[in-house]
Amino acid sequence: MPQTNDRPIVAITMGDASGVGPEIIIKALSDKSVHECCRPLVVGDLGVLERARELVKLPPTLHAVAEPTEARFAPPTVDVLDLQNVDWSRVRTGTVCAEAGRAAVEAVLRATELALAGQVQAIATGPLNKEAMRLGGYDFIGHTEILAELTKTPRCTTMLVSGPLRVVHVTRHVPLRDVASRITADRVLETLEITAEGLRAWGMERPRLAVAALNPHGGDGGLIGDEEITAIAPAVQAAQERGIDARGPFPADSIFVRASRGEFDGVVAMYHDQGHIPIKVYGFEESVAVTLGLPIVRTSVDHGTAFDIAWQGVADPLSMIEAIKLAALLAT
């Protein structure tokens, strides 16, 4: 394959060493199409990645570097910015582990530094585990919160992408019993603004946004909850007054079907599972997460560490492949 320098460098963070991250990265970087769209640079521990390569028995050879400038970008060799930060004797595969949680966050920190310095053009992240991160000394909820703090971004959010479906959430990692109290007109409006800004940055001049209701049947005029009347509808109207093509609220049991058929460019969901379930039912293996609002490009696999199948050689790399490709596309 002829190599040129016009392809963006995408930093790929290894994720939790106890989970499927190392395996899906090796599998993804065995795919020619990944190298055709970008110059991949894995950020993590070389020893862990070598173990993953031996597990899946795929062709990439690994080349350790200390800085991106040392990378060769010559497939089938894969460049690894080796953090040398995992003591394998302290890793328990397939379970929550402080050693793996700490190292996973350190890879995200280093990749973000590189992106802010312009040494890489995008980041694609492997899966983290929240409990492992805490045990490892980092009290973050997830990638979005890490990246927001490092980039000093006051407002950002995650968009899930699967085929034609694009979904953004007003609330994400919130207990279901607390969701209703957090659905305010200000939060819904802010989410609509971030979503519209993000899709415009993707080249959509006037993205069409649908807003899901919180309650069954859209609240039935206040008979089954009034959040649609007191918070969601006012936010939609305020967004329209600011030039955003927002519509709704629509009952959540139908709006995602309409969006999947091309009627809307994005859907704003009220809570985590309301948005995640349709995305994963539509295309679980290929779904990708994108952080909107950051000064850098960041995509991610849309699945967790999958401890139940970790280090068995059976994890599907498609979401990682799609995450790297989307990162490269957005970077260009």
C-alpha contacts under 8 A as a table, 3 or more apart, distances in Angstrom:
res1	aa1	res2	aa2	distance
3	Q	73	F	7.96
3	Q	74	A	7.36
4	T	7	R	6.76
5	N	8	P	7.69
7	R	36	E	7.95
7	R	37	C	6.17
7	R	38	C	4.72
7	R	39	R	6.13
7	R	328	A	7.80
8	P	37	C	7.72
8	P	38	C	5.06
8	P	39	R	5.94
8	P	120	V	7.31
8	P	121	Q	5.70
8	P	122	A	7.52
8	P	328	A	6.09
8	P	331	A	6.61
8	P	332	T	7.03
9	I	38	C	5.85
9	I	39	R	4.55
9	I	40	P	5.76
9	I	41	L	6.87
9	I	119	Q	7.93
9	I	120	V	5.00
9	I	121	Q	5.43
9	I	122	A	6.74
9	I	328	A	7.75
10	V	38	C	6.51
10	V	39	R	6.09
10	V	40	P	4.98
10	V	41	L	6.04
10	V	120	V	5.96
10	V	121	Q	5.98
10	V	122	A	4.82
10	V	123	I	5.43
10	V	124	A	6.80
10	V	324	I	7.18
10	V	327	A	7.07
10	V	328	A	6.63
11	A	40	P	6.12
11	A	41	L	4.80
11	A	42	V	5.71
11	A	43	V	6.44
11	A	111	A	6.14
11	A	120	V	6.37
11	A	121	Q	7.89
11	A	122	A	6.24
11	A	123	I	4.72
11	A	124	A	6.21
12	I	25	I	7.98
12	I	40	P	6.87
12	I	41	L	5.97
12	I	42	V	4.59
12	I	43	V	5.81
12	I	111	A	7.78
12	I	123	I	5.86
12	I	124	A	4.81
12	I	125	T	5.57
12	I	126	G	7.14
12	I	324	I	7.71
13	T	42	V	5.90
13	T	43	V	4.82
13	T	44	G	6.21
13	T	104	A	7.64
13	T	107	A	5.68
13	T	108	V	6.13
13	T	111	A	7.01
13	T	123	I	7.52
13	T	124	A	6.54
13	T	125	T	4.81
13	T	126	G	5.52
14	M	17	A	7.27
14	M	21	G	5.73
14	M	22	P	5.66
14	M	25	I	7.23
14	M	42	V	6.76
14	M	43	V	6.06
14	M	44	G	5.17
14	M	45	D	7.69
14	M	104	A	6.71
14	M	107	A	6.93
14	M	125	T	7.06
14	M	126	G	5.36
14	M	127	P	7.93
15	G	19	G	7.73
15	G	21	G	5.07
15	G	22	P	7.02
15	G	44	G	7.96
15	G	104	A	4.96
15	G	105	V	7.87
15	G	107	A	7.64
15	G	125	T	6.74
15	G	126	G	4.15
15	G	127	P	4.83
15	G	128	L	5.44
15	G	305	T	7.96
16	D	19	G	5.47
16	D	20	V	7.59
16	D	21	G	6.18
16	D	22	P	7.88
16	D	100	A	5.28
16	D	101	G	5.89
16	D	103	A	7.38
16	D	104	A	5.10
16	D	126	G	7.44
16	D	127	P	6.30
16	D	128	L	5.32
16	D	129	N	6.80
16	D	305	T	6.76
17	A	20	V	7.44
17	A	21	G	6.65
17	A	22	P	6.48
17	A	48	V	6.92
17	A	91	V	7.56
17	A	93	T	7.43
17	A	100	A	5.11
17	A	101	G	7.83
17	A	103	A	7.90
17	A	104	A	7.21
18	S	91	V	6.57
18	S	92	R	6.18
18	S	93	T	4.17
18	S	94	G	5.34
18	S	95	T	6.33
18	S	96	V	7.29
18	S	97	C	7.03
18	S	100	A	6.10
18	S	305	T	7.74
18	S	307	F	7.15
18	S	310	A	7.01
18	S	311	W	7.89
19	G	22	P	7.54
19	G	93	T	6.61
19	G	94	G	5.74
19	G	95	T	7.56
19	G	127	P	7.90
19	G	305	T	4.57
19	G	306	A	5.96
19	G	307	F	5.18
19	G	310	A	4.92
19	G	311	W	7.10
20	V	23	E	5.39
20	V	24	I	6.17
20	V	127	P	7.85
20	V	305	T	5.58
20	V	306	A	6.19
20	V	307	F	7.12
20	V	309	I	7.44
20	V	310	A	4.85
20	V	311	W	6.55
20	V	315	A	6.51
21	G	24	I	5.44
21	G	25	I	6.19
21	G	126	G	5.28
21	G	127	P	6.03
21	G	305	T	6.75
22	P	25	I	5.27
22	P	26	I	6.40
22	P	48	V	7.11
22	P	49	L	5.65
22	P	52	A	5.84
23	E	26	I	5.35
23	E	27	K	6.30
23	E	49	L	7.64
23	E	52	A	5.17
23	E	53	R	7.19
23	E	55	L	7.88
23	E	56	V	7.16
23	E	311	W	7.22
23	E	313	G	7.02
23	E	315	A	7.17
24	I	27	K	4.99
24	I	28	A	5.88
24	I	315	A	6.48
24	I	316	D	6.65
24	I	317	P	4.59
24	I	320	M	6.70
25	I	28	A	5.02
25	I	29	L	6.08
25	I	126	G	7.85
25	I	317	P	7.13
25	I	320	M	6.91
26	I	29	L	5.26
26	I	30	S	6.38
26	I	49	L	7.44
26	I	52	A	6.98
26	I	53	R	6.17
26	I	56	V	7.95
26	I	58	L	7.57
26	I	60	P	7.32
27	K	30	S	5.19
27	K	31	D	7.08
27	K	56	V	7.56
27	K	58	L	7.15
27	K	317	P	6.07
28	A	31	D	5.47
28	A	34	V	7.27
28	A	317	P	5.65
28	A	318	L	7.32
28	A	320	M	6.43
28	A	321	I	5.26
29	L	32	K	7.41
29	L	34	V	6.50
29	L	35	H	7.41
29	L	40	P	7.97
29	L	60	P	7.26
29	L	78	V	7.39
29	L	321	I	7.94
30	S	58	L	6.85
30	S	59	P	6.71
30	S	60	P	6.18
30	S	76	P	7.31
31	D	34	V	5.78
31	D	35	H	7.41
31	D	321	I	7.99
32	K	35	H	5.43
32	K	36	E	6.34
33	S	36	E	4.97
33	S	37	C	6.54
34	V	37	C	5.59
34	V	38	C	6.39
34	V	40	P	7.91
34	V	321	I	6.78
34	V	324	I	7.02
34	V	325	K	6.38
35	H	38	C	5.29
35	H	39	R	5.99
35	H	40	P	6.93
35	H	75	P	7.23
37	C	325	K	6.61
37	C	328	A	6.37
37	C	329	L	7.78
38	C	325	K	7.63
38	C	328	A	5.84
39	R	73	F	5.96
40	P	73	F	7.27
40	P	78	V	7.37
40	P	79	D	7.27
41	L	68	P	7.55
41	L	71	A	7.70
41	L	78	V	7.23
41	L	79	D	5.39
41	L	80	V	5.80
41	L	81	L	6.81
42	V	78	V	7.72
42	V	79	D	6.34
42	V	80	V	4.64
42	V	81	L	5.99
43	V	80	V	5.88
43	V	81	L	4.87
43	V	82	D	6.45
43	V	83	L	7.18
43	V	107	A	5.74
43	V	110	R	7.62
43	V	111	A	6.70
44	G	49	L	7.93
44	G	80	V	7.02
44	G	81	L	6.42
44	G	82	D	5.56
44	G	83	L	5.48
44	G	84	Q	7.44
44	G	85	N	7.71
44	G	103	A	7.69
44	G	104	A	7.57
44	G	107	A	5.56
45	D	48	V	5.56
45	D	49	L	6.47
45	D	80	V	7.89
45	D	81	L	7.83
45	D	82	D	5.13
45	D	83	L	5.32
45	D	84	Q	5.05
45	D	85	N	6.07
45	D	86	V	6.28
46	L	49	L	5.11
46	L	50	E	6.07
46	L	62	L	7.76
46	L	64	A	6.89
46	L	80	V	6.59
46	L	81	L	7.89
46	L	82	D	5.37
46	L	83	L	7.59
46	L	84	Q	6.78
47	G	50	E	5.11
47	G	51	R	6.39
47	G	84	Q	7.68
47	G	86	V	7.94
48	V	51	R	5.15
48	V	52	A	6.37
48	V	86	V	7.51
48	V	88	W	7.44
49	L	52	A	4.92
49	L	53	R	6.13
50	E	53	R	4.97
50	E	54	E	6.22
50	E	62	L	7.42
51	R	54	E	5.13
51	R	55	L	6.18
52	A	55	L	4.94
52	A	56	V	6.36
52	A	311	W	7.54
53	R	56	V	5.46
53	R	57	K	5.76
53	R	58	L	6.31
53	R	60	P	7.63
54	E	57	K	5.11
54	E	58	L	7.64
55	L	311	W	7.44
55	L	312	Q	7.78
55	L	313	G	6.26
56	V	313	G	5.54
59	P	76	P	6.92
60	P	75	P	7.46
60	P	76	P	5.00
60	P	77	T	5.30
60	P	78	V	6.16
61	T	76	P	6.58
61	T	77	T	4.67
61	T	78	V	6.04
62	L	77	T	5.67
62	L	78	V	4.92
62	L	79	D	5.91
62	L	80	V	6.58
63	H	71	A	7.88
63	H	77	T	6.61
63	H	78	V	5.96
63	H	79	D	4.73
63	H	80	V	5.85
64	A	79	D	6.01
64	A	80	V	4.90
64	A	81	L	5.95
64	A	82	D	5.74
65	V	68	P	7.05
65	V	70	E	5.72
65	V	71	A	6.26
65	V	79	D	6.78
65	V	80	V	5.93
65	V	81	L	4.87
65	V	82	D	6.13
66	A	70	E	7.02
66	A	81	L	5.49
66	A	82	D	6.31
66	A	83	L	7.90
67	E	70	E	5.67
67	E	71	A	7.39
67	E	81	L	6.47
68	P	71	A	5.37
68	P	81	L	7.18
68	P	119	Q	6.86
68	P	120	V	7.82
71	A	79	D	5.74
72	R	79	D	6.88
73	F	77	T	7.29
73	F	78	V	6.88
73	F	79	D	6.61
74	A	77	T	5.65
74	A	78	V	7.26
75	P	78	V	6.22
83	L	107	A	7.53
85	N	103	A	5.95
86	V	91	V	7.93
86	V	99	E	6.70
86	V	100	A	7.03
86	V	103	A	6.33
87	D	90	R	5.61
87	D	91	V	6.94
87	D	99	E	7.36
88	W	91	V	5.09
90	R	99	E	6.33
91	V	97	C	6.34
91	V	99	E	6.09
91	V	100	A	6.39
92	R	95	T	6.05
92	R	96	V	7.48
92	R	97	C	6.18
93	T	307	F	7.54
93	T	310	A	6.91
93	T	311	W	6.97
94	G	306	A	7.72
94	G	307	F	4.11
94	G	308	D	6.12
94	G	309	I	7.23
94	G	310	A	5.29
94	G	311	W	7.25
95	T	307	F	5.80
96	V	101	G	7.87
96	V	129	N	7.46
96	V	131	E	6.85
96	V	132	A	5.30
97	C	100	A	5.48
97	C	101	G	6.20
97	C	132	A	5.34
97	C	135	L	7.32
97	C	136	G	7.87
98	A	101	G	5.00
98	A	102	R	6.10
98	A	132	A	5.12
98	A	133	M	6.75
98	A	134	R	7.63
98	A	135	L	4.74
98	A	136	G	4.33
99	E	102	R	5.49
99	E	103	A	6.32
99	E	132	A	7.94
99	E	136	G	6.16
100	A	103	A	5.23
100	A	104	A	6.03
100	A	132	A	6.94
100	A	133	M	7.97
100	A	136	G	7.56
101	G	104	A	5.23
101	G	105	V	6.51
101	G	128	L	7.24
101	G	129	N	6.75
101	G	130	K	7.90
101	G	131	E	7.85
101	G	132	A	4.33
101	G	133	M	4.21
101	G	134	R	7.40
101	G	135	L	6.99
101	G	136	G	5.23
102	R	105	V	5.43
102	R	106	E	6.34
102	R	132	A	7.37
102	R	133	M	5.71
102	R	135	L	7.69
102	R	136	G	4.24
102	R	137	G	6.56
102	R	138	Y	7.09
103	A	106	E	5.02
103	A	107	A	6.36
103	A	136	G	7.93
104	A	107	A	5.29
104	A	108	V	6.69
104	A	128	L	6.73
104	A	133	M	7.73
105	V	108	V	5.11
105	V	109	L	6.25
105	V	128	L	7.91
105	V	133	M	6.96
105	V	138	Y	7.56
106	E	109	L	5.00
106	E	110	R	6.21
107	A	110	R	5.21
107	A	111	A	6.11
108	V	111	A	5.14
108	V	112	T	6.04
108	V	125	T	7.52
109	L	112	T	5.25
109	L	113	E	6.31
109	L	150	L	7.76
110	R	113	E	5.11
110	R	114	L	6.38
111	A	114	L	5.10
111	A	115	A	6.26
111	A	123	I	6.84
112	T	115	A	4.99
112	T	116	L	6.10
112	T	123	I	7.53
112	T	147	L	7.34
112	T	150	L	7.45
113	E	116	L	5.24
113	E	117	A	6.15
114	L	117	A	5.10
114	L	118	G	6.22
114	L	119	Q	5.09
114	L	120	V	5.76
115	A	118	G	5.06
115	A	119	Q	5.85
115	A	120	V	4.97
115	A	121	Q	6.00
115	A	122	A	6.41
115	A	123	I	7.33
115	A	296	I	6.51
116	L	119	Q	7.69
116	L	151	T	7.74
116	L	295	P	7.99
116	L	296	I	6.93
117	A	120	V	7.79
118	G	121	Q	6.36
120	V	123	I	7.67
121	Q	296	I	7.65
121	Q	297	V	7.14
121	Q	328	A	7.99
121	Q	331	A	5.88
122	A	296	I	6.61
122	A	297	V	4.73
122	A	298	R	5.89
122	A	327	A	5.84
122	A	328	A	6.83
122	A	331	A	6.02
123	I	297	V	6.16
123	I	298	R	4.71
123	I	299	T	6.33
123	I	327	A	6.67
124	A	298	R	5.75
124	A	299	T	4.76
124	A	300	S	5.14
124	A	301	V	7.79
124	A	320	M	7.93
124	A	323	A	6.10
124	A	324	I	5.62
124	A	327	A	6.38
125	T	298	R	7.52
125	T	299	T	6.42
125	T	300	S	4.66
125	T	301	V	6.74
126	G	300	S	6.37
126	G	301	V	6.25
126	G	320	M	7.52
127	P	300	S	7.62
127	P	301	V	6.70
127	P	303	H	6.77
127	P	304	G	5.20
127	P	305	T	5.32
128	L	132	A	7.98
128	L	133	M	7.58
128	L	142	G	7.32
128	L	143	H	7.78
128	L	304	G	6.64
128	L	305	T	6.23
129	N	132	A	5.33
129	N	133	M	6.22
129	N	304	G	7.13
129	N	305	T	6.45
130	K	133	M	5.13
130	K	134	R	6.40
130	K	140	F	7.18
130	K	141	I	6.08
130	K	142	G	6.51
131	E	134	R	5.19
131	E	135	L	6.27
132	A	135	L	5.04
132	A	136	G	6.05
133	M	136	G	4.95
133	M	137	G	6.39
133	M	138	Y	5.26
133	M	139	D	6.75
133	M	140	F	7.25
134	R	137	G	5.16
134	R	138	Y	4.87
134	R	139	D	5.03
134	R	140	F	7.26
135	L	138	Y	7.34
140	F	143	H	7.80
140	F	145	E	6.33
140	F	146	I	6.43
141	I	145	E	6.42
141	I	173	H	7.67
142	G	145	E	5.67
142	G	146	I	6.55
143	H	146	I	5.10
143	H	147	L	6.11
144	T	147	L	5.25
144	T	148	A	6.02
144	T	156	C	7.59
144	T	157	T	6.90
144	T	158	T	7.05
144	T	291	T	6.76
145	E	148	A	5.09
145	E	149	E	6.26
146	I	149	E	5.40
146	I	150	L	6.26
147	L	150	L	5.10
147	L	151	T	5.95
147	L	153	T	7.99
147	L	294	L	7.83
148	A	151	T	5.38
148	A	152	K	5.67
148	A	153	T	4.83
148	A	154	P	7.01
148	A	155	R	7.53
148	A	156	C	6.92
148	A	294	L	7.17
149	E	152	K	5.01
149	E	153	T	6.60
150	L	153	T	7.87
151	T	294	L	7.20
151	T	295	P	7.20
153	T	156	C	6.78
153	T	293	G	7.46
153	T	294	L	6.33
153	T	295	P	7.88
155	R	194	I	7.92
155	R	293	G	6.53
156	C	194	I	6.99
156	C	291	T	6.86
156	C	292	L	5.53
156	C	293	G	4.49
156	C	294	L	6.34
157	T	168	V	7.29
157	T	169	H	7.63
157	T	191	T	7.70
157	T	194	I	7.50
157	T	291	T	5.62
157	T	292	L	5.35
157	T	293	G	6.75
158	T	168	V	6.11
158	T	169	H	7.31
158	T	289	A	6.40
158	T	290	V	5.54
158	T	291	T	4.39
158	T	292	L	5.91
159	M	166	R	6.44
159	M	167	V	5.38
159	M	168	V	4.60
159	M	169	H	7.52
159	M	289	A	5.62
159	M	290	V	5.08
159	M	291	T	6.12
159	M	292	L	6.77
160	L	165	L	7.84
160	L	166	R	5.56
160	L	167	V	5.11
160	L	168	V	6.51
160	L	276	H	7.64
160	L	279	I	7.12
160	L	287	S	6.92
160	L	288	V	5.74
160	L	289	A	4.48
160	L	290	V	6.31
160	L	302	D	7.46
161	V	164	P	7.41
161	V	165	L	5.69
161	V	166	R	4.62
161	V	167	V	6.65
161	V	279	I	7.12
161	V	287	S	5.53
161	V	288	V	5.20
161	V	289	A	6.17
161	V	290	V	7.57
162	S	165	L	5.25
162	S	166	R	6.70
162	S	279	I	5.96
162	S	280	K	7.75
162	S	282	Y	6.95
162	S	283	G	5.86
162	S	284	F	7.82
162	S	286	E	6.30
162	S	287	S	4.44
162	S	288	V	6.54
163	G	260	S	7.98
163	G	282	Y	7.97
163	G	283	G	7.34
163	G	286	E	8.00
163	G	287	S	7.68
164	P	259	A	7.44
164	P	260	S	5.57
164	P	261	R	7.62
164	P	262	G	6.80
164	P	265	D	7.68
165	L	256	F	7.66
165	L	259	A	6.31
165	L	260	S	5.39
165	L	265	D	7.48
165	L	266	G	6.73
165	L	267	V	7.85
165	L	279	I	6.81
166	R	265	D	6.80
166	R	266	G	4.75
166	R	267	V	6.23
166	R	279	I	7.99
167	V	266	G	5.72
167	V	267	V	4.82
167	V	268	V	5.84
167	V	269	A	6.74
167	V	275	G	6.15
167	V	279	I	7.67
168	V	191	T	7.54
168	V	195	T	7.06
168	V	266	G	7.57
168	V	267	V	6.35
168	V	268	V	4.92
168	V	269	A	6.03
168	V	275	G	7.27
169	H	172	R	6.14
169	H	191	T	7.36
169	H	268	V	5.65
169	H	269	A	4.72
169	H	270	M	5.58
169	H	271	Y	5.82
169	H	272	H	6.57
169	H	275	G	6.77
170	V	183	I	7.33
170	V	187	R	6.51
170	V	188	V	5.97
170	V	191	T	5.96
170	V	268	V	6.99
170	V	269	A	6.26
170	V	270	M	4.98
170	V	271	Y	6.21
171	T	174	V	6.53
171	T	179	V	7.06
171	T	182	R	7.39
171	T	183	I	7.76
171	T	270	M	5.99
171	T	271	Y	4.82
171	T	272	H	6.46
172	R	271	Y	5.45
172	R	272	H	4.46
173	H	272	H	6.61
174	V	178	D	6.58
174	V	179	V	6.41
174	V	271	Y	7.80
174	V	272	H	7.74
175	P	178	D	5.50
175	P	179	V	6.62
176	L	179	V	5.25
176	L	271	Y	7.98
177	R	180	A	7.32
178	D	181	S	5.81
178	D	182	R	6.82
179	V	182	R	5.29
179	V	183	I	6.56
179	V	271	Y	6.87
180	A	183	I	5.34
180	A	214	L	7.80
180	A	227	E	7.38
181	S	184	T	7.43
182	R	187	R	7.76
183	I	187	R	6.57
183	I	188	V	6.89
183	I	227	E	7.15
183	I	231	A	6.73
183	I	232	I	7.60
183	I	270	M	7.22
184	T	187	R	5.30
184	T	188	V	6.26
184	T	227	E	7.98
184	T	231	A	5.03
184	T	232	I	7.15
185	A	188	V	5.24
185	A	189	L	5.99
185	A	230	T	7.58
185	A	231	A	4.23
185	A	232	I	5.80
185	A	233	A	8.00
185	A	234	P	6.28
185	A	235	A	4.82
186	D	189	L	5.15
186	D	190	E	6.05
186	D	231	A	7.99
186	D	235	A	6.87
187	R	190	E	5.13
187	R	191	T	6.20
188	V	191	T	5.16
188	V	192	L	6.27
188	V	231	A	7.65
188	V	232	I	6.47
188	V	235	A	5.91
188	V	236	V	7.89
189	L	192	L	5.06
189	L	193	E	6.21
189	L	235	A	4.91
189	L	236	V	6.87
189	L	238	A	7.15
189	L	239	A	6.23
190	E	193	E	5.07
190	E	194	I	6.22
191	T	194	I	5.21
191	T	195	T	6.05
191	T	268	V	7.47
192	L	195	T	5.12
192	L	196	A	6.06
192	L	209	L	7.75
192	L	239	A	7.02
192	L	244	I	7.96
192	L	246	A	7.63
192	L	268	V	7.12
193	E	196	A	5.19
193	E	197	E	6.10
193	E	239	A	7.30
193	E	244	I	7.61
194	I	197	E	5.12
194	I	198	G	6.04
194	I	292	L	6.86
194	I	293	G	6.42
195	T	198	G	5.09
195	T	199	L	6.19
195	T	266	G	7.88
195	T	292	L	7.14
196	A	199	L	5.30
196	A	200	R	6.07
196	A	206	R	7.76
196	A	207	P	6.32
196	A	209	L	7.73
196	A	244	I	6.93
197	E	200	R	5.16
197	E	201	A	6.25
197	E	293	G	7.79
198	G	201	A	5.10
198	G	202	W	6.57
198	G	292	L	5.57
198	G	293	G	6.62
199	L	202	W	4.88
199	L	203	G	6.68
199	L	204	M	5.69
199	L	207	P	6.46
200	R	203	G	5.12
200	R	204	M	4.59
200	R	205	E	5.47
200	R	206	R	6.86
200	R	207	P	6.89
201	A	204	M	7.13
202	W	330	L	7.18
204	M	207	P	5.58
206	R	244	I	7.29
206	R	245	D	6.75
207	P	244	I	7.78
207	P	245	D	6.52
207	P	264	F	7.77
207	P	265	D	5.76
207	P	266	G	7.49
208	R	245	D	5.23
208	R	246	A	6.26
208	R	247	R	7.96
208	R	263	E	8.00
208	R	264	F	5.07
208	R	265	D	5.09
208	R	266	G	6.57
209	L	245	D	6.07
209	L	246	A	4.69
209	L	247	R	6.27
209	L	264	F	5.84
209	L	265	D	5.99
209	L	266	G	4.97
209	L	267	V	5.67
209	L	268	V	7.21
210	A	246	A	5.88
210	A	247	R	5.04
210	A	248	G	5.91
210	A	249	P	7.33
210	A	250	F	7.47
210	A	255	I	7.43
210	A	259	A	7.95
210	A	264	F	6.37
210	A	266	G	6.34
210	A	267	V	4.75
210	A	268	V	6.25
211	V	236	V	7.72
211	V	246	A	7.15
211	V	247	R	6.10
211	V	248	G	5.00
211	V	249	P	4.93
211	V	250	F	6.24
211	V	267	V	5.72
211	V	268	V	4.80
211	V	269	A	6.51
212	A	248	G	6.76
212	A	249	P	5.14
212	A	250	F	4.99
212	A	251	P	5.97
212	A	252	A	5.09
212	A	255	I	6.78
212	A	267	V	7.01
212	A	268	V	6.06
212	A	269	A	5.29
212	A	270	M	6.70
213	A	216	P	7.66
213	A	217	H	7.90
213	A	218	G	5.00
213	A	219	G	7.51
213	A	228	E	6.19
213	A	232	I	7.42
213	A	248	G	7.63
213	A	249	P	4.88
213	A	250	F	5.34
213	A	251	P	5.22
213	A	252	A	5.76
213	A	269	A	7.69
213	A	270	M	7.18
214	L	218	G	6.68
214	L	219	G	7.55
214	L	227	E	7.00
214	L	228	E	6.92
214	L	251	P	7.84
214	L	252	A	7.39
214	L	270	M	5.96
215	N	218	G	5.28
215	N	219	G	4.96
215	N	224	I	6.51
215	N	225	G	6.25
215	N	227	E	7.75
215	N	228	E	7.75
215	N	251	P	7.65
216	P	219	G	5.70
216	P	220	D	7.63
216	P	224	I	6.91
216	P	251	P	6.70
216	P	252	A	7.56
217	H	220	D	5.60
217	H	251	P	5.15
217	H	252	A	7.75
218	G	221	G	7.49
218	G	228	E	6.78
218	G	249	P	6.90
218	G	250	F	6.11
218	G	251	P	4.62
218	G	252	A	7.48
219	G	222	G	5.22
219	G	223	L	6.04
219	G	224	I	4.55
219	G	225	G	5.22
219	G	226	D	6.25
219	G	227	E	7.69
219	G	228	E	6.57
220	D	223	L	5.34
220	D	224	I	5.96
221	G	224	I	7.62
221	G	226	D	7.46
221	G	229	I	7.69
222	G	225	G	5.22
222	G	226	D	4.59
222	G	228	E	7.83
222	G	229	I	7.16
223	L	226	D	7.43
225	G	228	E	7.65
226	D	229	I	5.29
226	D	230	T	6.16
227	E	230	T	5.11
227	E	231	A	5.33
227	E	232	I	6.33
228	E	231	A	5.78
228	E	232	I	4.72
228	E	233	A	5.67
228	E	249	P	6.66
229	I	232	I	6.44
229	I	233	A	5.70
229	I	234	P	7.29
230	T	233	A	7.04
230	T	234	P	6.83
231	A	234	P	5.62
231	A	235	A	6.25
232	I	235	A	5.18
232	I	236	V	6.32
232	I	249	P	6.56
233	A	236	V	5.07
233	A	237	Q	6.26
233	A	248	G	6.88
233	A	249	P	6.21
234	P	237	Q	5.09
234	P	238	A	6.13
235	A	238	A	5.02
235	A	239	A	6.11
236	V	239	A	5.09
236	V	240	Q	6.25
236	V	246	A	5.90
236	V	247	R	6.38
236	V	248	G	6.83
236	V	249	P	7.73
237	Q	240	Q	5.08
237	Q	241	E	6.30
237	Q	246	A	7.93
238	A	241	E	5.07
238	A	242	R	6.48
239	A	242	R	5.06
239	A	243	G	6.59
239	A	244	I	5.32
239	A	245	D	7.56
239	A	246	A	6.53
240	Q	243	G	5.14
240	Q	244	I	4.88
240	Q	245	D	5.94
240	Q	246	A	6.04
241	E	244	I	7.29
250	F	254	S	7.64
250	F	255	I	6.19
251	P	254	S	6.03
251	P	255	I	6.40
252	A	255	I	5.46
252	A	256	F	7.02
252	A	274	Q	7.52
253	D	256	F	7.18
254	S	257	V	5.57
254	S	258	R	6.67
255	I	258	R	5.15
255	I	259	A	6.26
255	I	267	V	7.93
256	F	259	A	4.97
256	F	260	S	6.06
256	F	267	V	7.36
256	F	278	P	6.80
257	V	260	S	5.09
257	V	261	R	6.44
258	R	261	R	5.25
258	R	262	G	6.79
258	R	263	E	5.72
258	R	264	F	7.24
259	A	262	G	5.22
259	A	263	E	5.14
259	A	264	F	4.82
259	A	265	D	6.91
259	A	266	G	7.08
259	A	267	V	7.24
260	S	263	E	7.45
260	S	264	F	7.91
262	G	265	D	6.96
264	F	267	V	7.27
268	V	275	G	7.94
269	A	272	H	7.72
269	A	274	Q	6.20
269	A	275	G	5.37
270	M	274	Q	6.84
270	M	275	G	7.64
271	Y	274	Q	5.55
271	Y	275	G	6.74
272	H	275	G	5.79
272	H	276	H	6.10
273	D	276	H	4.81
273	D	277	I	5.55
274	Q	277	I	6.09
274	Q	278	P	7.42
275	G	278	P	6.08
275	G	279	I	6.65
276	H	279	I	5.25
276	H	280	K	6.14
277	I	280	K	5.28
277	I	281	V	6.00
278	P	281	V	5.07
278	P	282	Y	5.93
279	I	282	Y	5.25
279	I	283	G	6.34
279	I	284	F	6.92
279	I	287	S	6.92
280	K	283	G	5.20
280	K	284	F	4.01
280	K	285	E	7.72
280	K	287	S	6.78
281	V	284	F	5.96
283	G	286	E	5.61
283	G	287	S	5.95
284	F	287	S	5.55
285	E	316	D	7.22
285	E	318	L	5.78
285	E	319	S	5.45
286	E	318	L	5.56
286	E	319	S	4.53
286	E	322	E	6.32
287	S	301	V	7.12
287	S	302	D	5.64
287	S	319	S	5.78
287	S	322	E	7.60
288	V	299	T	6.91
288	V	300	S	5.83
288	V	301	V	5.11
288	V	302	D	4.83
288	V	319	S	6.11
288	V	320	M	7.86
288	V	322	E	6.74
288	V	323	A	5.56
289	A	299	T	5.47
289	A	300	S	4.95
289	A	301	V	6.12
289	A	302	D	5.46
289	A	323	A	7.45
290	V	298	R	5.94
290	V	299	T	4.34
290	V	300	S	6.37
291	T	294	L	6.79
291	T	297	V	7.50
291	T	298	R	5.78
291	T	299	T	6.43
294	L	297	V	7.03
297	V	327	A	6.54
297	V	330	L	6.86
297	V	331	A	6.46
298	R	327	A	6.45
299	T	323	A	5.60
299	T	324	I	7.30
299	T	326	L	7.15
299	T	327	A	5.73
300	S	320	M	7.14
300	S	323	A	5.45
300	S	324	I	7.93
301	V	304	G	7.96
301	V	319	S	5.20
301	V	320	M	5.24
301	V	322	E	7.99
301	V	323	A	5.88
302	D	319	S	6.70
303	H	306	A	7.68
305	T	310	A	7.59
306	A	309	I	5.84
306	A	310	A	6.07
307	F	310	A	4.88
309	I	312	Q	5.89
309	I	314	V	6.92
309	I	315	A	6.81
310	A	313	G	7.47
310	A	314	V	7.98
310	A	315	A	7.27
311	W	314	V	7.94
312	Q	315	A	7.63
316	D	319	S	7.60
317	P	320	M	5.33
317	P	321	I	6.18
318	L	321	I	4.99
318	L	322	E	6.12
319	S	322	E	5.11
319	S	323	A	6.01
320	M	323	A	4.93
320	M	324	I	6.19
321	I	324	I	5.34
321	I	325	K	6.26
322	E	325	K	5.07
322	E	326	L	6.02
323	A	326	L	5.20
323	A	327	A	6.10
324	I	327	A	5.09
324	I	328	A	6.23
325	K	328	A	5.12
325	K	329	L	6.18
326	L	329	L	4.93
326	L	330	L	6.08
327	A	330	L	5.25
327	A	331	A	6.06
328	A	331	A	5.08
328	A	332	T	6.42
329	L	332	T	5.35
